[in-house]
Amino acid sequence: MKIIVLNGSPKGSVSVTMQYVAYMQKKFPAHEYRIFNVALDIRKIEKDDAVFGGIIDAVRTADLVLWAFPLYFMLVPSQYKRFIELVFERHAEEAFSGKYTASLSTSIHFFDYTAHAYVHAICDDLGMRYGGFYSAGMRDLLIAEERSRLEKFAQVLFSILSDKVPIQREHAPLVWPSWPYVPGPAPEPVRTGRKKVVILTDSDDSSANCAKMTGRLMQAFSGTAELVNLHDADIRGGCLGCCQCGYDNTCVYADGYRDLFTKTLGAADIVIMAGTVHDRYLSSIWKQFFDRSFFKGHIPGLKGKQIGFVIAGPLQQLPNLKEVLSAWADNGGCRALFVTDECGDSGKLDALLDATATRLVKGAEIGYIPPHTFYAVGGHKIFRDSIYGDMRLAFQADYHYYREHGMFDFPRKDLRTRIFNAIFVPLIKIPGFRKKIFSDIKHHMIQPFEGVLRNT
């Protein structure tokens, strides 16, 4: 069996992800493996048609295509995302059509499922037969039980190929909005007072609607809204995954990204992110923006901001993308609002954009940030445990931040709760006492709130 591995790690073969692929090669040596470091070599692939063509020719000959990648911000790295864009831009879909495929990732299991959902959908769009995914923890290969699990995954995958198992497409083709947005006269601008607004966009010639929505928002604020186009920003490459920033939040790149993030966006009260759907995410340059913010590690760099997402394209058909962006905002301690051009009517879109501007300013004025949901609560626990444990050496800046802000909140230090449990957990084993407690447990649950309501 001929297996083509599309390596999505910017570190090439010197990556944790590729150690899992190497293990598969060791355990199943009868198969032929050919690895392409598409993330590491993305600049070469972009510039040299022959290099891109060589990869595509190899895919044509494959029995199995394995998408292997580390997780970067709930998805694949921006360099890998760019390779996927090139496949569609250069009309190479036919090379992938009908091929069996699977995905393999390494991470700390923070939104690993959204990354695999994205790759699965891309494979469906390419007409491939998606046989499943394997999401490994970073150090799983060091555990005998997990090595056995990986071997079983490979066995199942190879049996799907040998038996030519039919596989149904799970993601319907996207239907793109195709109407031209024509902005109407702008109403009286929203008074921003001292609140600073920054609009960040990747607008180019690919989407007139995105540019027009951005222009309409520029007129919606009474104060000066600063417009920054990512194509013009001094961002010289995607995150390399080197983790050197983990010590003191200093990126190895000497470009303009840090100032853009910490000074331009850091000084803003309202940040509007405008972009166009590319395949089933935003553009790879937007992914590069999110990935490069990892120089802050797991420290919320835009905490307290009002975030507006203005998106041209079928966002309503992409719940995975909506979830990724919502979770990014929630984990960052931000409030997120969304507007898309899917309404199909210029007047309605004008009203939606104007209302969003008003809501963002109001949120900034009163300082409203919604309560955390599972995205941030669960994320905190994953990061907290990892930073306290095996990630502590590499991510010293995270460790100091978490310690200084009381984020190592385990075990529970609530002395009152600990005393309560020490007394009542043994007592609940007594049948009569247990019956009395559970017979009126509804009132016991609301009793602590009576004092707050009484004094309000």
Phi, psi and omega per residue, in radians:
M1 nan 2.340 -3.117
K2 -1.729 2.098 -3.083
I3 -1.991 2.156 3.038
I4 -1.775 2.131 3.126
V5 -1.812 2.078 3.062
L6 -1.678 1.753 -3.036
N7 -1.408 2.057 -3.106
G8 -1.674 0.173 3.127
S9 -1.521 2.251 3.063
P10 -1.133 -0.190 3.128
K11 -1.612 0.063 3.121
G12 1.127 -2.348 -3.092
S13 -1.290 -0.349 -3.128
V14 -1.522 1.082 -3.098
S15 -2.423 2.662 3.111
V16 -1.070 -0.735 -3.102
T17 -0.966 -0.756 -3.066
M18 -1.267 -0.242 3.040
Q19 -1.218 -0.541 3.085
Y20 -1.225 -0.684 3.067
V21 -1.137 -0.717 3.120
A22 -1.083 -0.637 3.114
Y23 -1.147 -0.720 3.094
M24 -1.074 -0.697 3.101
Q25 -1.078 -0.698 -3.134
K26 -1.171 -0.702 -3.052
K27 -1.432 -0.420 -3.110
F28 -2.257 1.171 -3.020
P29 -1.288 -0.178 -3.104
A30 -1.248 -0.335 -3.122
H31 -1.552 2.704 3.096
E32 -1.672 2.172 -3.118
Y33 -1.971 2.341 3.038
R34 -2.311 2.165 -3.009
I35 -1.930 2.302 3.054
F36 -2.045 2.146 -3.134
N37 -1.494 1.270 -2.977
V38 -1.230 -0.523 3.106
A39 -1.292 -0.790 3.126
L40 -1.078 -0.682 -3.039
D41 -1.744 0.373 -2.984
I42 -1.073 -0.629 3.126
R43 -1.122 -0.737 3.117
K44 -1.135 -0.714 -3.132
I45 -1.148 -0.670 3.113
E46 -1.122 -0.740 -2.989
K47 -1.504 -0.490 -3.009
D48 -1.982 1.865 -3.130
D49 -1.048 -0.546 -3.123
A50 -1.170 -0.675 3.120
V51 -1.146 -0.817 3.098
F52 -1.065 -0.782 -3.129
G53 -1.086 -0.608 3.106
G54 -1.111 -0.682 3.104
I55 -1.158 -0.794 -3.123
I56 -1.114 -0.696 3.091
D57 -1.071 -0.678 3.115
A58 -1.152 -0.695 3.105
V59 -1.053 -0.675 -3.135
R60 -1.026 -0.553 -3.081
T61 -1.571 -0.058 -2.988
A62 -1.359 2.599 2.915
D63 -1.579 -0.540 -3.134
L64 -2.473 2.351 3.023
V65 -1.926 2.114 -3.133
L66 -1.885 2.057 3.065
W67 -1.544 1.925 -3.073
A68 -2.063 2.246 -3.026
F69 -2.800 2.693 2.922
P70 -1.508 2.678 3.086
L71 -1.397 2.258 3.004
Y72 -2.191 1.981 3.098
F73 0.850 1.025 2.967
M74 1.181 0.228 -3.134
L75 -2.659 -2.838 3.052
V76 -1.477 2.798 3.074
P77 -1.058 2.702 -3.086
S78 -1.053 -0.594 3.137
Q79 -1.133 -0.665 3.091
Y80 -1.202 -0.727 3.089
K81 -1.014 -0.696 -3.141
R82 -1.140 -0.677 3.090
F83 -1.064 -0.752 3.121
I84 -1.071 -0.719 3.087
E85 -1.051 -0.731 -3.124
L86 -1.096 -0.618 3.122
V87 -1.013 -0.759 -3.138
F88 -1.355 -0.723 -3.119
E89 -1.076 -0.622 -3.097
R90 -1.720 0.220 3.013
H91 0.956 0.846 3.136
A92 -1.772 0.300 -3.073
E93 -1.039 -0.595 -3.057
E94 -1.071 -0.475 3.135
A95 -1.184 -0.479 -3.101
F96 -1.622 -0.417 -3.027
S97 -1.016 2.277 3.103
G98 1.472 -0.152 -3.118
K99 -1.338 2.494 2.963
Y100 -1.301 2.566 -3.041
T101 -2.668 2.861 3.076
A102 -2.774 2.920 3.109
S103 -2.243 2.571 -3.134
L104 -2.361 2.285 -3.124
S105 -2.334 2.823 2.961
T106 -2.214 2.501 -3.075
S107 -3.006 -3.000 2.968
I108 -1.848 0.403 3.070
H109 1.156 0.528 3.018
F110 -1.690 1.825 -3.119
F111 0.999 0.723 3.031
D112 -1.222 -0.542 -3.088
Y113 -1.189 -0.527 3.125
T114 -1.244 -0.581 3.088
A115 -1.150 -0.779 -3.140
H116 -1.239 -0.567 3.066
A117 -1.111 -0.672 3.096
Y118 -1.106 -0.868 -3.124
V119 -1.100 -0.706 3.105
H120 -1.018 -0.807 -3.132
A121 -1.123 -0.683 3.095
I122 -1.083 -0.754 3.116
C123 -1.084 -0.684 3.067
D124 -1.086 -0.743 3.132
D125 -1.138 -0.484 3.114
L126 -1.495 -0.039 -3.138
G127 1.352 0.424 -3.113
M128 -1.544 2.970 3.104
R129 -1.902 1.762 -3.002
Y130 -1.442 1.997 -3.055
G131 -1.612 -0.017 3.099
G132 2.223 3.114 -3.122
F133 -2.325 2.764 3.068
Y134 -2.236 2.003 -3.128
S135 -1.868 1.815 -3.074
A136 -1.689 2.503 2.927
G137 -1.231 2.706 -3.033
M138 -0.926 -0.671 -3.024
R139 -1.937 0.267 -3.101
D140 -1.045 -0.563 -3.076
L141 -1.138 -0.282 3.119
L142 -1.453 -0.079 -3.068
I143 -1.927 2.195 -3.061
A144 -0.992 -0.754 -3.127
E145 -1.066 -0.677 -3.129
E146 -1.303 -0.578 3.032
R147 -1.078 -0.707 3.097
S148 -1.109 -0.673 3.132
R149 -1.110 -0.735 3.119
L150 -1.092 -0.729 3.108
E151 -1.066 -0.720 -3.140
K152 -1.172 -0.646 3.070
F153 -1.041 -0.801 -3.138
A154 -1.099 -0.711 3.135
Q155 -1.090 -0.769 3.109
V156 -1.092 -0.766 -3.123
L157 -1.100 -0.782 -3.122
F158 -1.167 -0.569 3.114
S159 -1.219 -0.579 3.070
I160 -1.063 -0.721 3.137
L161 -1.210 -0.843 -3.071
S162 -1.127 -0.567 3.130
D163 -1.575 -0.030 -3.118
K164 0.871 0.900 -3.114
V165 -1.140 2.253 3.078
P166 -1.241 2.453 -3.099
I167 -2.251 2.252 -3.098
Q168 -1.484 2.492 3.039
R169 -1.185 2.378 -3.129
E170 -1.803 -0.438 -3.070
H171 -1.920 2.111 -3.141
A172 -1.191 2.621 3.062
P173 -1.024 2.546 -3.133
L174 -1.374 2.500 3.030
V175 -1.916 2.008 -3.000
W176 -1.580 2.409 2.999
P177 -1.070 2.292 -3.067
S178 -2.128 0.145 -3.086
W179 -1.487 2.618 3.130
P180 -1.545 2.114 3.103
Y181 -1.349 2.228 3.097
V182 -2.104 1.762 -3.101
P183 -1.079 2.435 3.061
G184 -1.577 -3.096 3.122
P185 -1.038 2.350 -3.127
A186 -1.305 2.425 3.087
P187 -1.307 -3.003 3.090
E188 -1.075 2.225 -3.083
P189 -1.067 2.685 3.078
V190 -1.321 2.286 3.141
R191 -1.306 2.072 -3.097
T192 -1.622 -0.249 -3.108
G193 1.041 -2.193 3.141
R194 -1.643 0.101 -3.113
K195 -1.372 2.282 -3.111
K196 -1.643 2.354 -3.131
V197 -2.018 2.267 3.033
V198 -2.164 2.234 3.067
I199 -1.873 2.090 -3.109
L200 -1.901 2.224 -3.046
T201 -2.439 2.764 2.978
D202 -1.994 0.399 -3.031
S203 -0.961 2.308 3.046
D204 -2.538 -2.834 -3.073
D205 -1.295 -0.077 -3.053
S206 -1.342 -0.326 -3.090
S207 -2.567 1.831 3.087
A208 -1.177 -0.629 -3.113
N209 -1.080 -0.707 -3.139
C210 -1.069 -0.807 -3.133
A211 -1.113 -0.693 -3.123
K212 -1.226 -0.657 3.082
M213 -1.124 -0.706 3.110
T214 -1.109 -0.764 3.111
G215 -1.078 -0.699 3.123
R216 -1.110 -0.696 3.131
L217 -1.177 -0.598 3.101
M218 -1.033 -0.566 -3.136
Q219 -1.471 -0.205 -3.008
A220 -1.411 -0.239 -3.081
F221 -1.916 2.397 -3.110
S222 -1.255 -0.608 3.103
G223 -1.421 -3.105 3.140
T224 -1.422 2.134 3.049
A225 -1.725 2.183 -3.122
E226 -1.493 2.275 -3.139
L227 -1.868 2.206 3.113
V228 -2.187 2.158 3.087
N229 -1.734 2.179 -3.092
L230 -1.073 -0.457 3.099
H231 -1.167 -0.454 -3.111
D232 -1.704 -0.201 -3.116
A233 -1.264 2.686 -3.126
D234 -1.483 1.279 3.112
I235 -2.029 1.944 -2.917
R236 -1.645 0.016 3.110
G237 2.959 2.982 3.127
G238 -1.434 2.918 3.107
C239 -1.011 2.368 -3.095
L240 -1.615 -0.145 -3.122
G241 1.199 0.374 -3.069
C242 -1.384 -0.348 3.103
C243 1.122 0.211 3.105
Q244 -1.165 -0.390 3.100
C245 -1.234 -0.274 -3.062
G246 -1.080 -0.419 -3.092
Y247 -1.308 -0.838 -3.073
D248 -2.500 0.409 3.106
N249 1.086 0.549 3.072
T250 -1.884 2.089 -3.123
C251 -1.384 2.614 3.125
V252 -1.252 -0.366 3.088
Y253 -1.271 2.353 3.025
A254 -1.835 1.180 -3.139
D255 -2.239 -2.844 -3.031
G256 -1.594 0.093 -3.032
Y257 -1.130 -0.780 -3.067
R258 -1.039 -0.764 3.127
D259 -1.149 -0.679 3.092
L260 -1.034 -0.780 -3.060
F261 -1.311 -0.846 -3.004
T262 -1.473 -0.622 -3.077
K263 -1.644 -0.958 -3.098
T264 -1.187 -0.974 -3.133
L265 -1.332 -0.607 -3.135
G266 -1.097 -0.535 -3.129
A267 -1.474 -0.167 -3.079
A268 -1.461 2.656 3.001
D269 -1.694 -0.544 -3.123
I270 -2.219 2.198 3.102
V271 -2.118 2.095 3.107
I272 -1.873 2.199 -3.094
M273 -1.930 1.957 -3.054
A274 -1.937 2.261 -3.121
G275 -2.769 3.046 -3.125
T276 -2.068 2.468 3.083
V277 -1.134 2.260 3.006
H278 -2.130 2.142 -2.937
D279 0.872 -1.875 -3.106
R280 -2.198 0.474 3.055
Y281 -2.512 -2.873 2.925
L282 -1.494 -2.944 -3.097
S283 -1.263 2.848 3.097
S284 -1.147 -0.436 3.098
I285 -1.254 -0.560 3.015
W286 -1.193 -0.704 3.104
K287 -1.094 -0.644 3.082
Q288 -1.083 -0.696 3.096
F289 -1.050 -0.855 -3.122
F290 -1.136 -0.754 -3.129
D291 -1.076 -0.731 -3.088
R292 -1.198 -0.348 3.092
S293 -1.187 -0.120 3.101
F294 -1.179 -0.157 3.035
F295 -1.059 -0.349 3.046
K296 -1.467 0.005 -3.125
G297 1.113 -2.280 -3.136
H298 -1.878 0.457 3.085
I299 -1.650 2.222 -3.130
P300 -1.168 1.852 -3.021
G301 -1.417 -0.337 -3.117
L302 -2.126 0.530 -3.059
K303 -0.983 2.335 3.082
G304 1.548 0.010 -3.122
K305 -1.413 2.655 2.930
Q306 -1.587 2.127 -3.066
I307 -1.961 2.248 3.016
G308 -1.990 2.258 3.049
F309 -1.842 2.054 3.118
V310 -1.972 1.950 -2.925
I311 -2.209 2.235 3.005
A312 -1.660 2.145 -3.115
G313 2.288 3.110 -2.973
P314 -1.423 1.058 -3.110
L315 -1.077 -0.637 -3.114
Q316 -1.113 -0.372 3.087
Q317 -1.599 0.018 -3.076
L318 -2.167 1.202 3.128
P319 -1.040 -0.481 3.119
N320 -1.144 -0.740 3.097
L321 -1.152 -0.758 3.113
K322 -1.046 -0.708 -3.141
E323 -1.163 -0.729 3.135
V324 -1.058 -0.813 -3.109
L325 -1.206 -0.687 3.110
S326 -1.121 -0.752 -3.139
A327 -1.165 -0.655 3.082
W328 -1.037 -0.782 3.141
A329 -1.172 -0.765 -3.117
D330 -1.088 -0.790 3.128
N331 -1.150 -0.498 3.134
G332 -1.480 0.008 -3.122
G333 1.267 0.623 -3.097
C334 -2.058 2.925 3.018
R335 -1.922 2.285 -3.067
A336 -2.078 2.350 3.018
L337 -2.146 2.599 -3.057
F338 -2.165 2.453 2.981
V339 -2.392 2.348 3.060
T340 -2.252 2.955 3.122
D341 -1.628 0.448 -3.062
E342 -1.462 -0.108 -3.116
C343 -1.229 -0.428 3.056
G344 1.339 0.259 -3.105
D345 -2.514 2.218 -3.066
S346 -1.106 -0.722 3.140
G347 -1.109 -0.737 3.119
K348 -1.158 -0.682 3.141
L349 -1.188 -0.672 3.033
D350 -0.955 -0.851 -3.106
A351 -1.100 -0.699 3.134
L352 -1.140 -0.753 3.127
L353 -1.134 -0.764 3.133
D354 -1.106 -0.730 -3.139
A355 -1.158 -0.657 3.117
T356 -1.125 -0.725 3.087
A357 -1.032 -0.773 3.133
T358 -1.106 -0.765 -3.118
R359 -1.158 -0.662 3.127
L360 -1.145 -0.745 3.126
V361 -1.149 -0.767 3.119
K362 -1.054 -0.758 3.114
G363 -1.076 -0.670 3.117
A364 -1.201 -0.669 -3.119
E365 -1.104 -0.750 -3.084
I366 -1.655 -0.093 3.115
G367 1.209 0.681 -3.097
Y368 -1.510 2.127 2.975
I369 -2.175 2.202 -3.094
P370 -1.086 2.755 3.034
P371 -1.053 2.605 3.098
H372 -1.111 2.515 3.022
T373 -1.816 -2.983 3.140
F374 -0.952 -0.616 -3.120
Y375 -0.909 -0.905 -3.067
A376 -1.436 -0.657 -3.140
V377 -1.117 -0.833 3.106
G378 -1.161 -0.703 3.116
G379 -1.064 -0.735 3.128
H380 -1.032 -0.741 -3.099
K381 -1.170 -0.690 3.110
I382 -1.126 -0.852 -3.111
F383 -1.169 -0.737 3.139
R384 -0.980 -0.881 -3.099
D385 -1.140 -0.702 -3.105
S386 -1.229 -0.722 -3.120
I387 -1.227 -0.585 3.067
Y388 -1.243 -0.488 -3.049
G389 -1.817 -1.968 -2.922
D390 -1.326 -0.200 3.099
M391 -1.652 -0.022 -3.013
R392 -1.089 -0.731 -3.088
L393 -1.061 -0.815 -3.079
A394 -1.336 -0.561 -3.038
F395 -1.948 1.159 -3.139
Q396 -1.142 -0.669 -3.142
A397 -1.103 -0.726 3.076
D398 -1.055 -0.803 -3.081
Y399 -1.040 -0.817 -3.126
H400 -1.122 -0.692 3.133
Y401 -1.131 -0.812 -3.119
Y402 -1.107 -0.695 -3.134
R403 -1.175 -0.790 -3.102
E404 -1.159 -0.482 -3.098
H405 -1.784 0.257 3.064
G406 1.123 0.545 -3.069
M407 -1.569 -0.109 2.987
F408 -1.526 1.245 -2.968
D409 -1.665 0.890 3.070
F410 -2.570 2.624 -0.267
P411 -1.124 2.973 -3.086
R412 -1.004 2.286 -3.098
K413 -1.772 0.185 3.130
D414 -1.271 1.746 -3.068
L415 -1.070 -0.661 -3.122
R416 -1.083 -0.774 3.137
T417 -1.136 -0.687 -3.126
R418 -1.158 -0.709 3.098
I419 -1.151 -0.755 3.132
F420 -0.999 -0.847 -3.119
N421 -1.131 -0.664 -3.136
A422 -1.082 -0.568 -3.109
I423 -1.492 -0.861 -2.926
F424 -1.540 -0.433 3.105
V425 -1.078 -0.771 3.056
P426 -1.129 -0.654 -3.101
L427 -1.149 -0.543 -3.075
I428 -1.168 -0.262 3.103
K429 -1.302 -0.272 3.110
I430 -1.395 2.071 -3.031
P431 -0.889 -0.813 -3.103
G432 -1.118 -0.741 3.136
F433 -1.159 -0.750 -3.135
R434 -1.084 -0.715 -3.135
K435 -1.108 -0.699 -3.115
K436 -1.156 -0.747 -3.114
I437 -1.147 -0.863 -3.029
F438 -1.316 -0.368 3.121
S439 -1.179 -0.433 -3.108
D440 -2.272 0.603 -3.023
I441 -1.171 -0.478 3.124
K442 -1.063 -0.745 -3.137
H443 -1.279 -0.572 3.069
H444 -1.092 -0.601 -3.102
M445 -1.213 -0.600 -3.092
I446 -1.637 -0.155 -3.089
Q447 -0.994 -0.709 -3.120
P448 -1.090 -0.355 -3.078
F449 -1.515 -0.193 -3.041
E450 -1.093 -0.674 -3.119
G451 -1.166 -0.690 3.120
V452 -1.097 -0.824 -3.112
L453 -1.186 -0.611 -3.139
R454 -1.152 -0.610 -3.065
N455 -1.681 0.114 -3.120
T456 -1.615 nan nan
